[in-house]
Structure formats: C-alpha cells, structure tokens
Amino acid sequence: MYMFTKKIIIVFSFLLISMSYSKVFAQQQIYSYSQYADNLTAINPAYSVLDKAGSVSVLGRKQFIGIDGAPSSVMVNANFPIESINGAAGLYVLNDQAAIEHQVEVNAFFAKSIQLTESDYLAVSLNAGVRNYVGNYSQLDASDPQFMNDVRETKPNIGFGVMLYSANYYLGLSVPELTIRSLGNASEQQANYLRTHYYFTGAYLADVSDDVKFKPATLVSYVRGSSVLANVSGTLYLKEQLGVGLNYRTDKKAAAMLSVIGKAFKVGYSYQFGTSSNNLGGVNITTHEVSISYRFGNVTGSKLL
C-alpha cells in the first residue's frame, strides 16, 4: 500500500513540475476559475463521490468590474450522495458571459465508485444536458465576412470522467463537454464553447503539523484551437478552519485565495491578477471570484480535499 501511494505522489509531482514550466497561452476556456481545487464537480462529476454529505454551492467570477461586456460567470451545483451504492447524483448550471459570447448550460450527472485497495477508490461519472450558445459576431464588424454571421446554437451535451482517490489525494481525467461536430463556417469556428474540452486534475492533502495541512493541486485543460492551460496552486489550512493559498496559471495570471471553513458552510474568495511585464507596468486584468457552499446530511467534518 505504501509503495502504491508513493508512486501516485511521484507521478503527481512530476506532472505539477512539468506543467508549471509550460510556456503556453490560452484563449477563453470554460471552467478556468482559481478555486478549482474545491469546486471540481462541474469539471469532473466523479469528484462528487469524495464527500459523503450532500451539498449546494455557488461560484461567481467577474472580470473588469464596472465595464459593460466584461467576462463573468456564475456556476450553481447541487450534489446528493447515494450511499447504498457508493455513488452520487446531482445537477450543475453554468451561465457564462464574455463580451459577445454567452452560454447557458445545464447538466445532470451520476457518479459511482468502486474500492480498489484498503484505502484507494476509482470513481466514474457520466453527465448529460443541454448547451445554449449565442455569439453576436456581427457586433464586431457586420461588413467583414468573417464576422457577419451570428451564432445561435442549442445542442445536447454529454460527458464523462474518471477519478482515482483516497482520503488524502485525487487524480482525475474528464471530458465534461463532448462535441461531435463542428459548426462549419468562419465566424462559428471562433466559438471555443462548442468544442470538446479535456481536463486533468489532481491534489494531495498533507499533514504539516497537528493544526496545519497543506494541499498542492493542479488543473490542466485543453480545447482544440487553443494552447494548453495549466494551473498550479498551494493552500495552507489552519486548524481546518482557515485556508490561505496561491494559484498560478500558464497564461501569466496569479491569484491569492482565502477561505473560511466550517462543517456545514464554506466561503471562499480569490483575487486574480496578471503577472506579465505589460500587466504590472500598465493596465492590470484583475478578476474577483466568490464561492459559497453548504453541506447537509452526513456531515462528519470539514471538507478540505
């Protein structure tokens, strides 16, 4: 068992190091929020089985506060455990706005886990729903053939995920938005929202002392037409009640994170800012992110992983 866990830690550490040094940049991608390590269900619904309690959570993200058309997202998630089969089911809703692009997505999901060893489990998930996308490209330049056609598309969505986990780590792969066909013309090909998204996630919860825990985590995402986007973060938990963390993304953005944790309630805040010389010397692209979650039912302790 010790050797198995040691191998997992070595593989995870290698991925963290390699991804953190990737010199890649990304266009607009879904689910690229700073507090990903505690809000993974929409990225990989298999994550829902890690908690035996039910939960409802809301995460809001806003960039360029006070400017019309600034990117903003609101995600609502409800998770209900099914203890008799070591599973979970639920629903998540995403409302995402970025200038001329707007997407509303609703997905239901089901996840189930099986025990591999005394402490290690494998979870699989399936999600299905509908996506409505609007791209008002003609607002950019109606005379340009590249942008003269607006996009209005409603289509079914299906996705899946797998996650290997125990009480102190998780490693996951997921495709929450599987797109079978392209949209087919020049303007519509700009729509990253309607392309297949791939995600790798991982985290490890380590005991530093009796009152301090440390959690490194990573989220790596890819969508065709964009470069790989990698997140690396670290969070210190004090007495399992206060979390203080930092996050770095390979599109040259960093974030400071703070969370207040109780058995039933958790409130999180992050402040993201650009780290390139252009940002630090001129206009900085800042983003505010707030999350609130409530756990119910089988609540046995604070949820840190």
N, C-alpha and C positions, 0 to 999 in steps of 0.2 A: 504494500500500500504506500509506504514511504517513497519507494522508487517511482511509482506511478505519479504521485503528486509532484515529486521533484522534476520529472520530465515535463509535466504541464507548466511548471513555473519557468523552466529554461526556455521552452518554446515561446511562451508568452513574453518573456523578457526580450528575446531576440526580435519578436515582432514589434515590440514597443520601440526598441532602438532603431531598427531599420526604417520604420515608418516615420519616426520623428526627424530623421535626416533626409527624408524625401523632399526634393526641391520641385514641388508640384503646385499648381494653382488650379482653382475650380471656379466654374460658373455657378449660378443659383442651383442648389440642390435641396431636396426635401429632407426634413429631419436633421438639419445641421445645427442643432442647438447645443449650448455649452453644458447644460445639466443632463446630458445624455445618460450618464452612468446610473442615475436613479430613476430615469423615465424611459425605459427601453421597450416597453410593450408594443408601441406602435412600430418600432424598428424591427423587433423580433418578438412576436407574441409568445414564443416558448419561454421567455423571461417571466411570464405571469405565474408559472408554477413554483417559482422560488419562494414566494410568500404564501403561507397557509391562510392568511387573512384576506378578506375582500378589501377592495379599495376603490376610491374615486379620486381622480386627480385632474387638475387643470394647469396647463403651462401656457404662458403668454410671452411673446417675444416681439419687441418693437425697435426698429432702427430709425435714426433721424427723427426723433420726436419733434412734432410741430410742423413737419413738412408733409404736404399732401402727396399721396402716392408712395410714401416711404414703405419699405418692406415690413410686413407684420404677419404674425402667425398666432393662432390660438388652437390648442390641442386639448381635447377632453377625452379621458379614458376611464372606463369602468371595468373592474375585474372581479369575477366571482369564482372562488375555488370550488372544485368538485372533489372533496377529499376521498370519497369512496373509490375513485379510480385514479387517484394521484393526478388530477387534471385541473383545468380552469377554462372558463369561457368568459366572454365579455364583448365590449364594443368600444371603438375609439373613433373620434370625429376630428378632422383637421380642416381648418379654414385658413388658407394661406394667400396672402396678397403681396405682390411685388410689382409696383408701377402698373404696367398694362396687363399683367398676368394675374389671374385669380383662379384658385382651385378650391373646391369643397369636396371632401372625401369622407365617406362613411364605410367602416369595415366592422364586421363581426368576426370573432376568432374563437378557435378551440385549440387547446394545447393539452398534451399528456406526457407524463414522464415515466421512465422505467428505471429500476435500480440496477446498476452495473456492478458495483462493489459495495462494501460495507458503508461507504460514505459518498460515493460518486453516482450521479444520475445522468441520464440522457433524456432530454425533452424534445418533442417535435410539435410543430404547430401548423395550422392552416388558417388563413384568413381569406375572406371574400366580402365584396361590397361593390360600391359604385363610385366613380370619379366624375365630377363635372368640372371641366376646364374652359375658361374664357381667356382668349388672348386678343386684345384690341390693338393689333399691329398697325391698322390704318391710322391710328392716332400719332404714330411716329412720322409717317410721310405717306399719305394716300397716293401720291403721284409716283412713288417708287414701286416697281413691280414686285420687289422683294417683300414689301410690307403692305400691299394694297388689300390683301385678303385677311379678314379677321378669322379667328378660330373659335368655334363653339362646339364642344365635344362632350358628350356624356357616354360613358362606357363602363362595362363591368370591370371589376378588378379582382385578381386572385393573387395570393402569395403564400409563401411557406418559410419556415425557419427551423433550425436545429440548435440545441444548446447543451453543452456538457457543463455540469455544475456540481458543487458540493456546498458545504456550509461556509466556505471561505474563498471561492473563486467561481467564475463562469467564463466560458468561451463559446461564442455563437457565430453562426453564418445564417444569413437570411436574404430573401428576395421578397419584400413585402408588396412590391408593385411590379407585377409581371406583365409586360406589354408584348402582345403577339404580333402586331402590325404597326408600320409607320404611318404617319398622316399623309405624306405624299406630295406636298408642294413646298416651295422655298420658305414661305413665311412660317408654315406649320412646323417645319423641321427645327425651328428655333426652340420649340417647346420641350424643355427637359422634363417637365412634369409628366409627359406622356411617354417616357422612355423607361426601360427596365432599370431598376436601382438595385445594387448589390451592396451588402453591408457585412463587415466583420466587427465583432465586439468582444471585449474581454475586460476582466477586472479581477483583482486579488485583494482580499481583506487581511491585513497582517496586524498582529498584536505587537505594539511597541512597548507598552507597559500595561499595568492594570487599568489605567484610566485613559490611555491613548491608543488609538488604532489608526492605521494608515492604509489608504486604498488607492493604488495606481490603476488607471483604466485607459482604454483606448477605443476609438470608433473610427473605422476606415470605410469610406464609401466611394462608390464608383458608378457613374452613369455614362453610357456611350455618348461621345461628343464632348466630354469634359475630362479633365485630368483627375487622378485620384486625389481625394481629400482625406487627410489623416488628422485625427485629434489625439492628443496625449494629455492626460490630466492626473493630478495627485490631490488627494483630500485627507486632511488630518481630522479625526473625530475625537473630541474631548469629552470624557465621561458619557459617551454615546448620546450627548445632548446638543453639542455644537459642532458643526462641520465648517472647516476653512480650507479652501482649495484654489488651485490654479489650473488653467487649461491653455494649451497652445494648439493652434491649427496651422497646417502647412500652407494655407493661403495668407500667411503672415498676420494672423489675428491671435490675440491672447485674451484671457478672461480671468477675473477674480471672482470667486464664488463663496457664498456664505449660506449656511442652512441652520435652522433651529429645529431640533428633532424631539418629538415626544412619542409615546407608544401609539397614539391614535393619529396625531396631527404632525405634519411636517411642512415647513415653509422654507423656500429657497429663493435666493436672489443671485444673479450674476451680472457683471458689468464687463462687456467685451469691447476691445479697442484694437486699432491697427498698430502693428509694430514695425512697419517698413519706414525708411527714412522720409518718404513722402508724407506718410501719415503723421509722424512725430514732428515734422517741420512745418506742416500746414494744417489742412482740414482733417480732423480725425473722424473715422467712421465708427461711432460708438453705438452699442446695442444694449438695451436693458432687457432682462429676462426674469420673470417671476413664476414660481411654481408653488402650488398648494395641493396637498394630498391628505386624505382622510382614510384611515383603516378601520375596519369593523369586523365583527365575528371573532375568529380565533386569533386575537392579538396577544402574543406571548412576550414580546419585547420590541425594542426599537429596530427598525429595518435599516441596516447600513449597507448591505450588498444589493 
